[in-house]
Amino acid sequence: LGLVYEYLETIIKRKHALAASVFMTSLILLWNSYGTYAWFREQADSQEKVTPIKRSLILKAKDGVLLSHLQNVSDWIYERHEEGKTLYFYVKPEHVRPIEYLLYLKDDKNLVYETMKINKDPNAEYFAVTPTKNGLQPVYKKFGSDITLLESREFGQLMVSKILVNNRDISADFRFNRPKTKTDRIFWKDVFGVGQDEDKELEIITGEE
């Protein structure tokens, strides 16, 4: 903008250049403010209903899915999870890790979960998280249409469903083996030791040891 203002001074009088500069600056600020308001308005609307999301430089995806959507979905799944069952869930690839982490935060040692697989697990229960506007079509496309919808709930942009996979072969000899993986991810709770030895008294270092 500085170069533009300097150029204006060379072609018009200084006072006119100043007025033009003020006008252009005000126009840019108003446009930026409107864009910011429109973006937050979209995100607020997406909490309650299906909202078309325009392309944004802020987020890579333009599906309008926020952390609050994923939290609501995870809570709904956990509330309907039957103890002793293996929880299999379908969700878009970019939302797998967030859902897994939110389920991990339930701190339920008996909760066993994995991304959706049709196997012989006699204790399997299935959930699907899909864009509300698409319904269960993504699940049908990947796993076939022989699936029964048991119940569902819409959370703005996302729909979460409990489903039943029909005509599935099961075996009493099936054993669920969660793949063991290592991660370099470090969370703030790891840095500050949140939840670890909360009752442990701090040792005072005086330098006299």
C-alpha positions in Angstrom: 0.0 0.0 0.0 2.9 2.4 0.7 4.0 2.1 -2.9 0.5 2.8 -4.1 0.2 5.9 -1.9 3.6 7.1 -3.1 2.5 6.7 -6.7 -0.7 8.6 -6.1 1.3 11.6 -4.8 3.2 11.7 -8.1 0.1 11.9 -10.3 -2.3 14.0 -8.2 -2.0 16.7 -5.6 -0.8 15.8 -2.1 -4.1 16.6 -0.4 -6.0 14.6 -2.9 -3.6 11.7 -2.6 -4.1 11.7 1.2 -7.9 11.6 0.8 -7.5 8.7 -1.7 -5.2 6.9 0.7 -7.6 7.2 3.6 -10.5 6.0 1.4 -8.6 3.0 0.1 -7.4 2.0 3.6 -10.9 2.3 5.0 -12.3 0.2 2.1 -9.7 -2.5 2.8 -10.4 -2.6 6.5 -14.1 -2.8 5.9 -13.7 -5.6 3.4 -11.4 -7.5 5.8 -13.9 -7.0 8.7 -16.8 -8.3 6.6 -14.8 -11.3 5.5 -13.9 -12.1 9.1 -17.5 -11.7 10.2 -18.8 -13.9 7.4 -16.4 -16.7 8.2 -17.4 -16.7 11.9 -21.0 -16.6 10.9 -20.5 -19.7 8.7 -18.9 -21.5 11.6 -21.7 -20.6 14.0 -24.4 -21.6 11.6 -22.6 -25.0 11.0 -23.2 -25.9 14.6 -26.9 -26.0 14.1 -27.6 -26.8 10.5 -26.0 -27.9 7.2 -24.2 -24.8 6.0 -22.4 -24.4 2.6 -18.8 -23.4 3.4 -16.9 -21.2 1.0 -13.3 -21.8 0.2 -11.1 -20.5 3.0 -7.4 -19.6 3.4 -7.8 -20.4 7.1 -8.7 -24.1 6.9 -7.5 -26.6 4.3 -10.9 -28.4 4.3 -14.1 -26.6 3.5 -16.5 -29.0 5.1 -17.1 -26.7 8.1 -16.3 -29.4 10.6 -15.0 -28.0 13.9 -13.7 -29.5 17.1 -17.1 -29.1 18.7 -18.7 -31.2 16.0 -16.3 -34.0 16.7 -16.7 -33.7 20.5 -20.5 -34.0 20.2 -20.1 -37.0 17.8 -17.6 -38.8 20.2 -19.9 -38.2 23.2 -22.9 -39.6 21.3 -20.9 -42.7 20.3 -19.6 -43.3 23.8 -23.0 -42.9 25.4 -24.4 -45.6 23.1 -21.5 -47.9 23.3 -22.3 -51.3 24.9 -19.8 -52.4 27.5 -17.9 -55.5 26.4 -18.4 -54.7 22.7 -15.7 -53.7 20.3 -16.4 -50.3 18.9 -15.8 -49.9 15.1 -16.4 -46.5 13.6 -16.4 -45.1 10.0 -15.3 -41.5 9.5 -13.4 -39.5 6.8 -9.6 -40.2 6.9 -8.8 -36.6 8.2 -11.1 -37.1 11.2 -9.8 -40.5 12.3 -7.1 -39.3 14.6 -9.3 -36.6 16.3 -12.1 -39.2 17.0 -9.5 -41.7 18.3 -8.0 -39.1 20.6 -11.4 -37.9 21.9 -12.4 -41.5 22.7 -9.0 -41.9 24.4 -9.8 -38.9 26.6 -12.8 -40.9 28.0 -10.2 -42.7 30.1 -12.1 -45.9 29.9 -9.7 -48.8 30.1 -12.4 -51.2 28.9 -13.1 -49.2 25.8 -11.8 -51.0 22.7 -12.2 -49.1 19.4 -10.9 -49.2 15.8 -11.7 -47.8 12.4 -14.5 -49.7 10.7 -13.7 -53.2 9.4 -16.2 -55.9 8.5 -14.7 -59.0 10.2 -15.8 -62.0 12.2 -15.7 -60.3 15.6 -18.8 -61.6 17.5 -18.7 -58.5 19.8 -18.5 -55.9 17.1 -20.7 -52.8 17.1 -20.6 -50.2 14.4 -21.0 -46.5 14.2 -20.7 -44.1 11.2 -19.8 -40.4 11.1 -20.7 -38.8 7.8 -21.5 -35.4 6.3 -25.2 -34.7 7.1 -25.9 -33.8 3.5 -24.7 -37.3 2.4 -26.4 -39.4 4.9 -25.0 -43.0 4.9 -24.1 -43.0 1.2 -20.3 -42.9 1.9 -20.7 -46.1 4.1 -22.8 -47.8 1.5 -20.3 -47.0 -1.2 -17.4 -48.5 0.7 -19.0 -51.4 2.6 -22.1 -52.2 0.5 -25.8 -51.5 1.1 -26.6 -54.5 3.3 -26.5 -52.2 6.4 -29.4 -51.3 8.7 -29.6 -47.9 10.4 -30.5 -48.3 14.1 -30.5 -44.7 15.2 -28.8 -41.4 14.2 -28.3 -37.8 15.3 -27.4 -34.7 13.4 -24.8 -32.2 14.8 -24.8 -29.5 12.2 -22.4 -30.5 9.5 -22.0 -34.1 10.8 -24.4 -37.0 11.2 -23.5 -39.9 13.5 -25.3 -43.2 13.2 -25.3 -46.5 15.0 -25.6 -49.2 12.3 -25.9 -52.9 11.9 -23.9 -54.8 9.3 -26.2 -57.6 8.1 -25.2 -61.1 7.0 -21.8 -60.9 8.6 -19.8 -64.1 9.3 -18.8 -64.3 12.9 -16.5 -66.6 14.8 -16.2 -67.4 18.5 -12.5 -67.9 17.9 -12.0 -64.3 16.7 -9.4 -62.3 18.6 -9.1 -58.5 18.4 -5.5 -57.4 18.1 -4.9 -53.7 18.2 -1.8 -52.8 16.2 0.9 -51.4 18.4 2.2 -48.1 17.1 4.6 -45.5 18.4 4.0 -41.8 18.1 6.3 -38.7 18.5 3.3 -36.5 19.3 3.6 -34.7 22.6 0.6 -33.1 24.3 0.6 -30.2 26.8 -0.5 -32.7 29.5 2.8 -34.5 28.9 4.8 -31.3 29.2 3.2 -30.1 32.4 2.5 -33.5 33.9 -1.2 -32.9 34.2 -2.9 -35.8 36.1 0.4 -37.3 37.2 1.3 -37.5 40.8 -1.0 -34.7 41.7 -0.7 -35.4 45.4 3.1 -35.6 45.3 4.7 -32.7 47.2 7.3 -30.6 45.4 10.8 -31.0 46.6 12.4 -27.7 47.5 16.0 -27.4 46.3 18.0 -25.2 48.6 21.5 -26.0 47.4 22.4 -27.5 50.8 22.2 -31.1 49.6 
